[in-house]
Amino acid sequence: MKTIMLVCNAGMSTSMLVTKMKTAAAKQGLDVAIFAVPVSETETTIANQTIDVLLLGPQVKFLLQDFKIKYEPKIKVAVISMQDYGVMNGQKVLSGALELLSE
């Protein structure tokens, strides 16, 4: 099982995206765990769980370089596109995360 963690300011709108990603994963029969945390819980969560992909919400994309330095190559880090986030395109965000895993 692979684990995808989404990180945003408070976790509210991102949790809607998580639901859509889980639906897309279920339709494809994928064994993935997907959840969202606020930025303030990122380090604690990573210390206590195995995370394969960390996706930043567009509102916290300024953290990208810091997170890449801190967590890659063990964890793949990327920013969710503003467009996909805005329309809550769970399938496309999930596909992007799976592409990161195959790199």
N, C-alpha and C positions, 0 to 999 in steps of 0.2 A: 504494500500500500504506500502511495505517495501522499505527502501532506503539503497543501498549499495554504499559506497564511497571507491574508490581505491586511494591510496596515493603513489606517487613516487617522484623522484627528480624534473623532469620538466613537466611531464604529457604527453609527446609525445608518447612513445611506449605504455604506459598504455591506452591511448585513443583508440588505435587499439583493445586492449583486451576488452575494454568497448563495442565497437561496436559488437564484437563477442558474448559477454555476453548478450547484448540486443537482438540479433538475436535468441540466444538459449532460452531466456525468452519468446519471442514472439511466438516461435514454441510451447512452452508449455502452452501458454495462461496465463502466470504469470503477476501479477500486481506489478512490481518492478521498482523503479527508480535506475539507475546505472550511475555513473559519476566518473570522475577522477579529482584530484587536486594535485598540487605540495605540498610538505611538508610545504612550507612557508604559504600556505593558509588553513592548516588543522584546526587550532584553530578558525579562523574567520568563516569558514564554519560550524563547529560544533556549534558555538554560535548562528548561524542564521538559522539552519535547524535541523530537527530531523533525525539523522542517526542511523540506526539499526545495520549495520555491517561496519566495517572499515577494509579494506584489504590493507596490505602493499606490495608494489612491492619488489622483492628480493633485489634490490639495496639499499633499506632503511630498511632492516630487523633488523638492529642494534637498531631501535627505538621501537621494539616490547615491551620490558619490560616497558619502559617509558610510552608508549601509554596504555598498560594494566592498569598500576597504575592510570593513569590520567582519563581514560574513562570507564573502566569496573566497575561494571557490566551493566551500562546503555547501553553501546555500546559494541558489541562483536568485539574483535580485533584479527586478525590472519595475517600470512604472506602467500602470494601466493607462491606455490612451484616453484622453479626455472625451473623445467621441464615443468610444465603447462604454465608458463609465456613465456618460450622460444619458445614453439610451438603455443602460443596464443590459448590455449584450453579453449575457452569461456564457453563451456558446463561444463567442469570439475570445473572450478573456480566458476561458478554460483552454481553448486551443493554443493560445499564446503561451500559457503556463506549461502545457504539455510539450510544446516546441522547445522551451528552455530546458526541459528535462532530457531531451534527446540530443542536446548539443554536447 
